[in-house]
Amino acid sequence: MFLAWSFFALNAFFLLLGLLITLSFEATLAHVFRKVEGEAHSIRWIQQAGAWEMITAIFLSRGMKAKTPRRTLTTTLFISGALVAVPIAIRFFVKEARTEANPSQELVSSRQIIPVGTITGLTGWTFPVTYDTNVEEALTMVINSTMAIPRAVPTKRYRPKVSSYELVCDRFDIYAPNRKILVLPNDGCASIALLSLDIDVSSDLSRMYTAPRSNGRVKVVIPALAGKFHKNKPEAVQELLIAPRVQHDGEECLTLNAGVTIADADRARITSSPTIVLTRCQLKSGKSITISSSSIKFLSPSNEMFHSIATSIFGTQNELVLAMQDSANNSTLTTLPANEFEEVMVLEVKVTSNGVVALVCQWTRQSIAEVPHIVCIYSISSVYITKPQPIDPNIAQRLVNKGLNPPWTNLTAAATLSYLPLASKDKVSFDIPKILDDSVAVARYFASIGNNFVVDWEGSMVYIFFDTVEIVKGYEIPLGLFISIVGVMVACCVYLVATEFTLDA
């Protein structure tokens, strides 16, 4: 049973309990000693004087020949002490607790700094996900941060309001490495283009070819010029960058999982923390597109080490990893063109009902490494295209003639979740199976938030509709125990009133 009491109220309750028990015991002594002659009244007066007087009296009565008064006084002292200990013992069953009360809804608006540069996004919406954190809880914490609730009430708990949604499209045609080359037709109602920023736009892609693997699977081999970064900094090694672009009903939504420069190309490892980048676009038709792009980036210093490195990360049963291993073994991946600025990129692609999974590897030769090496990205792009959902009138009236989609001249990232490793003395490790599952989970969760999360890109504002509850502090006590305590207190009160009338009579 939850009691919404303060610390002082709880202590006053137990103080009253102790007082009633003590008074009831004294009333009992009055009834007993009233019928007993001799030293009974003296013992009663000593008891009323307190424990110290009772102990002193017992000590001084050691030489008395009559043992009965001493025994009576000792028994009275023992019972008095036991009754005083009752409220203290009960306190061990009372625990501090919190509960939620007064559920309501609240629209929160906050001004955002939306930089326009290589990546357009919401500044500060990056959150670390620890090894054992639930990704939906992590995303909730991102949205619940003071960046979104600048005037948050400390005693309230905010959770984004979720709504039911209905998908309008779950079949996708896959394009790569740009939105013009169809590599995996799937009778789709929408398309996903896996844009590679590591290939120069001026590349001649006539030598690119595809090899269907099975239903919903394809291998893509792309000999092409390295991207602008590699031309400008041939001494550096850059992680691969994949930007999924979704097109539906003539409108597009794009996001990017950014990369970093690799400092040590001779070390086999995951090169940076896995991330999930989340973007939501509102189409003119009222439909919305939610994209979550997760990526795990790793490097193999040599062809011979690829198998051991990839399987240590993804396990021995991952079909895309096994297929990429075949490309490494038969020299498809590891044969470099004569042009020093040309690279070979191999994509193993699998379409799903939620989007596309791709393992992309590049056999590259920057001068930072003594020999060519393999850089890879394992990317899961989860896409939810939903039917128009009602928008709260309070939000709608603020968005008249406002642009709800980010500017397409830039890549976009609304929120980023960055995974933290579990570190030990010898190594760090990531929960890879969990990360692979999280891409779908976070897209599904954000789709359920729907129009309760709206970004006004032109006005640099974010509007979020929250379900709120008041957090009430109090104490938890077993119901049966509380009823018993109240019963004892009522009985004590009745007994004391009856004693007053009896003694007076």
C-alpha positions in Angstrom: 0.0 0.0 0.0 1.4 3.4 -1.0 1.2 6.3 1.5 1.8 9.8 0.0 3.2 11.0 3.3 6.1 13.1 4.1 8.9 12.0 6.4 7.5 14.1 9.2 4.0 12.7 8.7 5.3 9.1 8.8 7.2 9.7 12.0 4.2 11.5 13.6 2.1 8.4 12.8 4.5 6.0 14.5 4.9 8.4 17.4 1.1 8.3 17.9 1.1 4.5 17.7 3.8 4.3 20.4 2.0 6.8 22.6 -1.3 4.9 22.4 0.4 1.6 23.1 2.2 3.0 26.1 -0.9 4.7 27.5 -2.9 1.5 27.0 -0.2 -0.5 29.0 -0.3 2.0 31.8 -4.1 1.8 31.8 -3.8 -2.0 32.1 -1.5 -1.6 35.0 -4.0 0.7 36.7 -6.7 -1.9 36.4 -4.4 -4.7 37.7 -2.8 -2.8 40.6 -6.2 -1.4 41.6 -7.1 -4.8 42.9 -3.7 -5.7 44.4 -2.7 -4.6 47.9 0.8 -4.0 49.2 3.5 -2.6 47.0 1.4 -2.6 43.8 0.8 1.1 43.8 4.4 1.8 44.4 5.4 -0.3 41.5 2.9 1.6 39.3 4.3 5.0 40.3 7.9 3.8 39.6 6.8 2.6 36.2 5.3 5.9 35.4 8.5 7.6 36.4 10.3 5.9 33.5 12.8 3.1 32.7 15.7 4.6 34.6 13.7 4.8 37.8 12.6 1.2 37.3 16.1 0.0 36.7 17.3 1.9 39.8 14.5 0.4 41.9 15.4 -3.1 40.8 19.0 -2.6 41.6 18.2 -1.2 45.1 15.8 -4.1 45.9 18.5 -6.8 45.6 18.6 -7.2 49.4 14.9 -7.5 50.0 13.6 -10.8 51.4 10.3 -10.5 49.4 11.0 -11.5 45.8 7.6 -10.8 44.3 7.8 -7.0 44.0 11.2 -7.3 42.4 10.0 -9.9 39.9 6.9 -7.8 39.2 8.9 -4.7 38.6 11.3 -6.6 36.3 8.4 -8.0 34.3 6.9 -4.6 34.0 10.2 -3.1 32.8 10.6 -5.9 30.2 7.0 -5.5 28.8 7.4 -1.7 28.7 10.6 -2.0 26.7 9.0 -4.6 24.3 6.0 -2.3 23.7 8.4 0.7 22.9 10.2 -1.5 20.4 7.0 -2.4 18.5 6.9 0.9 16.3 10.6 0.6 15.7 10.2 -3.0 14.5 7.3 -2.0 12.2 9.5 0.6 10.6 11.6 -2.1 9.0 8.6 -3.1 6.8 8.2 0.5 5.5 10.1 1.4 2.4 10.5 4.7 0.5 8.7 4.7 -2.8 7.4 6.8 -5.6 4.2 6.6 -7.6 2.7 8.4 -10.6 -0.4 10.6 -10.3 -2.5 13.2 -12.2 -1.8 12.0 -15.7 -2.2 14.7 -18.3 -0.8 15.9 -21.7 1.4 18.8 -22.5 2.7 20.5 -25.6 6.3 21.6 -25.3 8.0 23.9 -27.8 11.7 24.7 -27.8 13.9 26.7 -30.1 16.7 24.7 -31.7 20.0 25.6 -33.3 19.9 23.9 -36.7 23.3 24.3 -38.4 23.3 24.4 -42.2 26.5 22.8 -43.4 27.6 19.4 -44.5 25.0 17.9 -42.2 21.8 19.7 -41.2 20.5 18.5 -37.8 19.4 19.4 -34.3 22.4 20.4 -32.3 22.8 18.5 -29.1 20.5 15.6 -29.9 23.2 13.0 -29.5 23.0 10.5 -26.7 25.2 7.6 -25.5 23.6 4.1 -25.2 25.3 2.0 -22.6 25.9 -1.7 -23.1 22.7 -2.9 -21.4 20.4 0.1 -22.1 17.1 -0.4 -23.9 17.3 1.6 -27.1 13.7 2.9 -26.8 14.5 4.1 -23.3 17.6 5.8 -24.6 15.6 7.6 -27.4 13.0 8.6 -24.8 15.8 10.2 -22.7 17.0 12.1 -25.8 13.6 13.5 -26.4 13.0 14.1 -22.7 16.3 16.1 -22.3 16.3 19.8 -21.3 17.1 20.5 -24.9 13.5 19.6 -25.8 12.0 20.6 -22.4 13.8 23.8 -21.4 11.2 24.6 -18.7 10.7 21.1 -17.4 8.9 20.7 -14.0 11.2 18.6 -11.8 8.3 16.7 -10.2 6.9 15.7 -13.6 7.8 12.7 -15.7 7.6 13.4 -19.5 7.2 10.6 -22.1 6.5 11.3 -25.8 2.9 10.5 -26.6 2.7 7.5 -28.9 -0.1 6.7 -31.3 -1.1 3.8 -33.5 0.1 4.0 -37.1 -0.5 2.2 -40.4 2.1 1.5 -43.0 1.4 2.5 -46.6 4.5 0.8 -48.1 6.7 -2.1 -47.1 8.3 -3.1 -50.4 11.4 -1.3 -51.6 13.5 -1.1 -54.7 17.2 -0.7 -54.0 19.5 1.6 -55.9 23.3 1.9 -55.5 25.7 3.7 -55.5 23.4 6.5 -56.6 19.6 7.0 -57.1 19.9 6.2 -60.9 21.2 2.7 -60.9 18.7 0.0 -59.8 20.5 -3.0 -58.4 17.7 -4.9 -56.7 14.1 -4.5 -58.1 11.5 -5.7 -55.7 8.2 -4.4 -57.2 8.5 -1.6 -54.7 6.1 1.2 -53.8 9.2 3.2 -52.6 12.9 3.1 -53.3 16.0 3.3 -51.1 19.1 4.6 -52.6 22.3 3.6 -50.8 24.4 6.7 -51.7 28.1 6.2 -51.4 30.0 9.4 -50.6 33.3 7.5 -51.2 32.8 7.4 -55.0 33.5 10.5 -57.1 30.4 11.7 -58.9 32.4 11.9 -62.1 33.2 8.2 -62.0 32.5 6.1 -65.1 30.3 3.3 -63.7 30.1 1.3 -66.9 32.3 -1.4 -65.4 30.0 -1.8 -62.4 28.1 -5.1 -62.4 25.6 -6.9 -60.2 25.3 -10.6 -59.4 21.9 -11.7 -58.0 22.4 -14.0 -55.0 18.9 -15.1 -54.2 15.4 -13.7 -53.7 16.0 -10.3 -52.1 19.8 -10.5 -52.3 22.3 -9.0 -54.6 26.1 -8.5 -54.9 27.3 -5.2 -56.4 30.9 -4.6 -57.6 31.9 -1.0 -58.3 35.4 0.0 -59.7 35.3 3.8 -59.4 37.3 6.9 -58.6 37.8 7.6 -54.9 35.7 10.4 -53.4 36.9 14.0 -53.0 38.2 13.3 -49.5 40.6 10.6 -50.7 41.9 12.8 -53.5 42.6 15.7 -51.1 44.1 13.6 -48.4 45.5 10.4 -49.9 47.6 9.9 -46.8 44.5 9.4 -44.5 42.1 6.5 -44.2 38.4 7.4 -44.0 35.6 5.3 -42.8 33.0 4.5 -45.4 29.9 6.7 -45.6 26.5 5.4 -46.6 23.6 7.8 -46.9 20.2 6.1 -47.4 17.8 8.2 -49.5 14.1 7.1 -49.5 11.8 8.2 -52.3 8.0 7.8 -52.2 5.3 9.6 -54.2 7.9 11.9 -55.8 9.2 13.1 -52.4 12.4 12.2 -50.6 13.9 11.8 -47.2 17.6 11.5 -46.6 19.9 10.8 -43.6 23.6 10.1 -43.1 25.7 8.1 -40.7 28.9 10.2 -40.6 32.4 8.7 -40.5 35.7 9.7 -39.0 39.3 9.5 -40.0 41.1 6.3 -39.0 44.3 7.1 -37.1 45.8 3.6 -37.2 45.1 1.6 -40.4 47.3 -1.3 -39.2 45.1 -2.3 -36.4 42.2 -4.6 -36.9 39.1 -3.5 -35.1 35.8 -1.7 -35.0 37.0 1.8 -36.0 34.4 3.9 -34.1 31.4 3.5 -31.9 28.4 2.0 -33.7 25.7 4.6 -34.2 22.1 5.0 -35.1 21.0 8.2 -36.9 17.3 9.0 -36.9 15.4 11.3 -39.3 11.7 11.9 -39.9 10.3 13.7 -42.8 6.7 14.9 -43.3 5.5 14.7 -46.8 3.2 17.1 -48.5 0.6 14.4 -48.8 0.5 14.1 -45.0 2.4 10.8 -45.0 5.6 10.6 -43.0 8.9 8.7 -43.6 11.0 7.6 -40.6 14.5 6.4 -41.3 16.9 4.9 -38.8 20.4 4.3 -40.2 22.6 2.1 -38.1 26.2 1.4 -38.9 29.1 -0.7 -37.6 32.4 0.3 -39.2 35.5 -1.9 -39.0 38.8 -2.4 -40.7 41.0 -5.3 -41.7 44.7 -4.6 -42.3 44.9 -7.5 -44.7 42.9 -9.9 -46.9 43.9 -12.9 -44.8 42.6 -11.3 -41.6 39.2 -10.4 -42.9 37.4 -13.6 -42.0 38.6 -13.7 -38.4 37.8 -10.0 -37.9 34.4 -10.0 -39.5 33.2 -13.3 -37.8 34.5 -12.1 -34.4 32.2 -9.1 -34.8 29.1 -10.6 -36.5 29.4 -14.3 -35.8 30.0 -17.2 -38.2 26.4 -17.4 -39.5 25.9 -13.9 -41.0 25.1 -14.4 -44.7 26.4 -11.0 -45.8 29.7 -11.6 -44.0 30.1 -15.0 -45.6 29.3 -13.7 -49.0 31.8 -10.8 -48.6 34.4 -13.4 -47.5 33.9 -15.2 -50.9 34.6 -11.9 -52.7 37.8 -11.4 -50.7 38.9 -15.0 -51.4 38.3 -14.9 -55.2 40.0 -11.5 -55.6 36.8 -9.7 -56.6 37.4 -7.3 -53.7 41.2 -7.4 -53.6 42.1 -6.6 -57.2 43.0 -2.9 -57.5 42.7 -1.0 -60.8 45.9 0.6 -62.3 44.7 4.1 -61.6 46.0 5.0 -58.1 42.8 7.0 -57.4 40.5 4.1 -58.3 39.2 1.8 -55.6 37.1 -1.4 -55.7 33.9 -1.4 -53.6 31.7 -4.5 -53.1 28.2 -4.3 -51.7 26.3 -7.3 -50.3 22.7 -6.1 -50.1 19.6 -7.7 -48.7 16.1 -6.1 -48.9 13.7 -6.6 -46.0 10.1 -5.6 -45.2 11.6 -2.8 -43.0 14.2 -1.6 -45.4 17.6 -2.8 -46.4 20.7 -4.4 -44.9 24.1 -3.8 -46.6 27.6 -4.8 -46.0 29.9 -2.5 -48.0 33.7 -3.1 -48.2 36.4 -1.2 -50.0 39.9 -2.5 -50.8 41.9 0.7 -50.6 45.5 1.9 -50.7 46.2 5.0 -48.8 49.9 5.7 -47.9 49.2 5.6 -44.2 49.4 1.8 -44.5 52.2 -0.2 -45.9 49.8 -2.5 -47.8 46.3 -2.2 -49.1 43.6 -2.8 -46.5 39.9 -3.3 -46.3 37.5 -0.8 -44.7 33.9 -1.8 -44.2 30.5 -0.6 -43.0 27.7 -2.9 -42.0 24.6 -0.7 -42.4 20.9 -1.3 -41.6 18.5 1.2 -43.0 15.0 0.8 -41.4 12.2 2.7 -43.1 8.7 3.2 -42.0 6.3 5.1 -44.4 3.0 5.7 -42.6 -0.4 7.0 -43.5 -1.3 10.6 -42.6 -1.9 11.0 -38.9 -3.9 13.7 -37.2 -1.8 16.6 -35.9 -2.7 18.4 -32.7 -4.4 21.7 -33.5 -2.1 23.6 -31.2 0.8 22.4 -33.3 -0.9 22.9 -36.6 -1.8 26.5 -36.1 1.9 27.3 -35.5 3.0 25.6 -38.7 1.0 27.4 -41.4 3.1 27.7 -44.5 6.2 26.4 -42.6 8.6 23.9 -44.1 8.5 20.7 -42.2 11.2 18.9 -44.2 14.9 19.7 -43.8 16.6 21.5 -46.7 17.7 18.9 -49.3 20.8 20.7 -50.2 22.3 19.1 -47.1 22.3 15.7 -45.3 20.1 15.5 -42.3 20.3 14.0 -38.8 17.5 14.6 -36.3 18.9 12.5 -33.5 22.0 10.3 -33.0 22.4 7.4 -30.7 26.1 6.4 -30.1 26.8 3.0 -28.5 29.3 2.7 -25.7 31.4 -0.5 -25.2 31.7 -2.8 -22.3 35.3 -2.2 -21.3 37.5 -4.7 -19.5 41.2 -4.8 -18.7 42.1 -6.5 -22.0 39.5 -5.3 -24.5 36.3 -3.4 -25.2 33.3 -5.1 -26.7 29.9 -4.1 -28.1 26.6 -6.0 -28.0 26.4 -6.4 -31.8 23.2 -8.5 -32.0 21.4 -6.0 -29.9 22.7 -3.1 -32.1 21.5 -4.9 -35.2 18.0 -5.3 -33.7 17.9 -1.8 -32.4 17.7 -0.2 -35.8 14.3 -1.6 -36.5 13.1 -1.0 -32.9 14.1 2.7 -32.8 12.4 3.3 -36.2 9.3 1.6 -35.1 9.2 3.5 -31.9 9.8 6.9 -33.6 7.1 6.1 -36.1 4.6 5.5 -33.2 5.5 8.9 -31.9 4.3 10.3 -35.3 3.0 13.8 -35.4 3.5 14.2 -31.7 7.1 15.1 -32.7 7.3 17.9 -35.3 10.3 19.8 -36.4 9.9 23.3 -38.0 13.1 23.4 -39.9 12.5 27.0 -41.2 11.6 28.3 -37.8 14.3 26.3 -35.9 11.6 25.0 -33.5 10.7 21.5 -32.2 7.2 20.7 -31.0 6.6 17.6 -28.9 3.4 16.4 -27.3 4.1 14.6 -24.0 2.1 12.4 -21.7 3.0 13.7 -18.3 2.5 12.4 -14.7 3.3 13.9 -11.4 5.9 12.0 -9.4 4.7 11.6 -5.8 7.1 10.6 -3.1 5.9 8.5 -0.2 6.2 5.2 1.5 5.2 1.6 0.7 3.8 -0.5 3.5 2.1 -4.0 3.4 -1.6 -3.5 3.3 -2.3 -6.1 6.0 0.2 -4.6 8.3 -1.3 -1.1 7.9 -4.8 -2.3 8.5 -3.5 -4.1 11.7 -1.8 -0.9 12.9 -4.9 1.2 12.4 -7.0 -1.5 14.1 -4.6 -1.5 17.1 -4.7 2.3 17.3 -8.5 2.3 17.2 -8.7 -0.4 19.9 -6.2 1.5 22.1 -8.4 4.6 21.8 -11.5 2.7 22.7 -9.8 1.0 25.6 -8.4 4.3 27.0 -11.8 6.0 26.9 -13.4 2.9 28.6 -10.6 3.0 31.2 -11.3 6.6 32.0 -15.0 5.9 32.7 -14.2 2.7 34.7 -11.5 4.2 36.9 -13.7 7.3 37.6 -16.6 5.0 38.5 
